[in-house]
Amino acid sequence: MSDAIEFLEQLGRDAHLRHASRAEIGQALARSHIDPSVQAAILGENQQQLEALLGADTNVCCMIFVPEDEDDVPPEEEFVSNRRIAA
């Protein structure tokens, strides 16, 4: 699985691979140690099959709450967040 994740990371990072033809991506996959069924899912752009093969959870939610203004934080919360805790 880590080989497939590393390949997908490289695919997103490398400008040449990101805009490569299907044949070029197929050649890069052939040089990798990725399971043939995972290779087929990548080449076929089959997200559901790839998720199933890699055991990925498709229901992921990421949220970040940022206060609109620093004045919105009550004083006691500021104190707790700035307090140094000895180990």
Backbone torsions as a table, in degrees:
resi	resn	phi	psi	omega
1	MET	NA	-40.5	-177.0
2	SER	-64.0	-31.6	176.5
3	ASP	-63.0	-39.9	-180.0
4	ALA	-68.1	-42.2	179.1
5	ILE	-64.9	-43.4	178.0
6	GLU	-61.3	-40.1	178.9
7	PHE	-64.5	-44.4	179.4
8	LEU	-64.0	-37.0	175.8
9	GLU	-63.7	-44.3	179.0
10	GLN	-63.4	-38.6	178.7
11	LEU	-59.9	-39.5	178.7
12	GLY	-77.6	-29.2	-176.6
13	ARG	-82.9	-38.1	-173.2
14	ASP	-87.4	115.4	-177.3
15	ALA	-60.7	-36.2	179.6
16	HIS	-65.3	-45.8	-179.8
17	LEU	-69.3	-35.8	-177.9
18	ARG	-60.3	-34.6	-178.7
19	HIS	-109.1	18.8	-177.9
20	ALA	-76.2	158.3	175.9
21	SER	-73.5	166.3	178.2
22	ARG	-60.3	-36.6	179.7
23	ALA	-64.9	-41.5	179.3
24	GLU	-66.8	-39.3	177.0
25	ILE	-66.3	-38.8	176.8
26	GLY	-61.5	-39.5	177.4
27	GLN	-65.7	-42.4	177.9
28	ALA	-63.5	-39.8	177.6
29	LEU	-66.3	-37.4	-179.6
30	ALA	-63.4	-31.2	179.1
31	ARG	-79.8	-12.8	-177.8
32	SER	-86.7	174.0	178.1
33	HIS	-105.2	35.4	-176.6
34	ILE	-89.9	140.7	178.7
35	ASP	-54.0	137.6	-178.0
36	PRO	-56.5	-34.6	179.3
37	SER	-68.7	-34.5	176.9
38	VAL	-71.0	-39.3	176.5
39	GLN	-58.9	-43.9	-179.6
40	ALA	-63.7	-39.3	179.0
41	ALA	-66.4	-38.7	178.0
42	ILE	-66.2	-49.1	-179.6
43	LEU	-63.8	-36.2	179.9
44	GLY	-82.4	-0.4	-178.3
45	GLU	52.6	38.9	-178.0
46	ASN	-95.6	91.7	-175.8
47	GLN	-62.1	-43.9	-177.8
48	GLN	-63.5	-42.3	179.2
49	GLN	-66.6	-41.4	179.8
50	LEU	-63.2	-43.7	177.1
51	GLU	-59.6	-43.8	-179.3
52	ALA	-65.2	-42.7	-178.8
53	LEU	-67.6	-34.8	-178.5
54	LEU	-90.3	-7.2	-179.5
55	GLY	70.8	32.1	-179.0
56	ALA	-82.2	145.2	175.3
57	ASP	-87.4	121.9	-175.4
58	THR	-83.9	-11.7	-177.4
59	ASN	-102.9	81.8	-176.9
60	VAL	-116.6	134.9	179.2
61	CYS	-134.0	129.0	178.7
62	CYS	-125.7	127.3	179.8
63	MET	-134.1	147.2	175.0
64	ILE	-129.9	126.2	177.6
65	PHE	-100.0	123.1	177.9
66	VAL	-119.8	121.7	177.9
67	PRO	-59.2	145.0	-179.5
68	GLU	-66.9	-35.0	-176.7
69	ASP	-145.7	144.8	179.5
70	GLU	-62.9	-25.5	179.1
71	ASP	-69.6	-14.1	-179.8
72	ASP	-74.8	-15.9	-177.7
73	VAL	-85.8	122.9	178.9
74	PRO	-60.9	148.6	-176.6
75	PRO	-56.0	-40.6	-178.6
76	GLU	-64.5	-33.2	177.4
77	GLU	-70.2	-36.6	176.5
78	GLU	-61.7	-44.1	-178.7
79	PHE	-61.7	-45.2	-178.8
80	VAL	-64.2	-41.5	-176.9
81	SER	-72.6	-23.2	-179.4
82	ASN	-97.5	-5.1	-177.8
83	ARG	-71.9	136.7	177.9
84	ARG	-89.8	131.4	-180.0
85	ILE	-109.6	124.4	179.8
86	ALA	-76.1	139.6	-179.5
87	ALA	-88.5	NA	NA
